[in-house]
Amino acid sequence: MESMIEKIYDTYAEGKINSESIQKLAVEIETHKKQLKENLSKKQKKLLLRIEDEKELITEISNSVTFVAGFKMGLKIGYELCEE
């Protein structure tokens, strides 16, 4: 069963920042990946996909940990303010 914090994070993650500069970088990355893949063997392409998947997993875990830590900090601040 998902915890409440995980549910809130999932909602938060769906509204990711989509600034213009980030979108431009994403397009550049995709262009460079396509250029790179054109010169790779089948084995090298599989390796590149594994690297991309693992990097994405690291990013997801990092985002989740950061969100939970920030959420807990917010709760602690709210609790302290209620005590006053």
C-alpha positions as CSV (number, residue, x, y, z in Angstrom):
1,M,0.0,0.0,0.0
2,E,1.3,3.4,-0.9
3,S,2.0,5.9,1.9
4,M,0.3,9.3,1.9
5,I,3.6,10.9,1.1
6,E,4.1,8.7,-1.9
7,K,0.7,9.6,-3.2
8,I,1.4,13.3,-2.8
9,Y,4.7,12.9,-4.5
10,D,3.1,11.1,-7.5
11,T,0.7,14.1,-7.8
12,Y,3.7,16.5,-7.5
13,A,5.8,14.6,-10.0
14,E,3.0,14.8,-12.7
15,G,3.3,18.6,-12.7
16,K,7.0,18.6,-13.5
17,I,8.6,21.9,-14.4
18,N,8.4,22.5,-18.2
19,S,10.3,25.7,-18.7
20,E,11.4,26.7,-22.2
21,S,15.1,26.2,-21.4
22,I,14.5,22.7,-20.1
23,Q,12.5,21.8,-23.2
24,K,15.3,23.1,-25.4
25,L,17.9,21.0,-23.6
26,A,15.7,17.9,-23.9
27,V,15.5,18.4,-27.7
28,E,19.2,18.8,-27.9
29,I,19.8,15.7,-25.9
30,E,17.5,13.7,-28.1
31,T,19.3,15.0,-31.2
32,H,22.7,14.1,-29.8
33,K,21.4,10.6,-28.8
34,K,20.1,10.0,-32.4
35,Q,23.5,11.1,-33.9
36,L,25.3,8.9,-31.5
37,K,23.1,5.8,-32.1
38,E,23.7,6.1,-35.9
39,N,27.4,5.2,-35.3
40,L,26.9,2.4,-32.7
41,S,26.7,-1.3,-33.1
42,K,23.7,-3.2,-31.9
43,K,25.6,-4.3,-28.7
44,Q,26.7,-0.7,-28.1
45,K,23.1,0.6,-28.6
46,K,21.8,-1.9,-25.9
47,L,24.5,-0.7,-23.5
48,L,23.5,3.0,-24.2
49,L,19.9,2.1,-23.4
50,R,20.9,0.5,-20.2
51,I,22.9,3.5,-19.2
52,E,19.9,5.8,-20.0
53,D,17.5,3.6,-18.0
54,E,19.8,3.5,-15.0
55,K,20.4,7.3,-15.1
56,E,16.6,7.8,-15.2
57,L,16.2,5.5,-12.2
58,I,18.8,7.5,-10.2
59,T,16.9,10.7,-11.1
60,E,13.6,9.3,-10.0
61,I,15.0,8.0,-6.7
62,S,16.8,11.3,-6.0
63,N,13.6,13.3,-6.8
64,S,11.6,11.1,-4.5
65,V,14.1,11.3,-1.6
66,T,14.3,15.1,-2.0
67,F,10.6,15.5,-2.1
68,V,10.1,13.4,1.1
69,A,12.8,15.2,2.9
70,G,11.3,18.6,2.0
71,F,7.8,17.4,2.9
72,K,9.0,16.2,6.3
73,M,10.8,19.5,6.9
74,G,7.6,21.4,6.0
75,L,5.7,19.3,8.5
76,K,8.2,20.0,11.2
77,I,8.1,23.8,10.5
78,G,4.2,23.7,10.6
79,Y,4.3,21.7,13.9
80,E,6.7,24.3,15.4
81,L,4.5,27.1,14.3
82,C,1.4,25.5,15.9
83,E,3.2,25.1,19.2
84,E,3.7,28.9,19.5
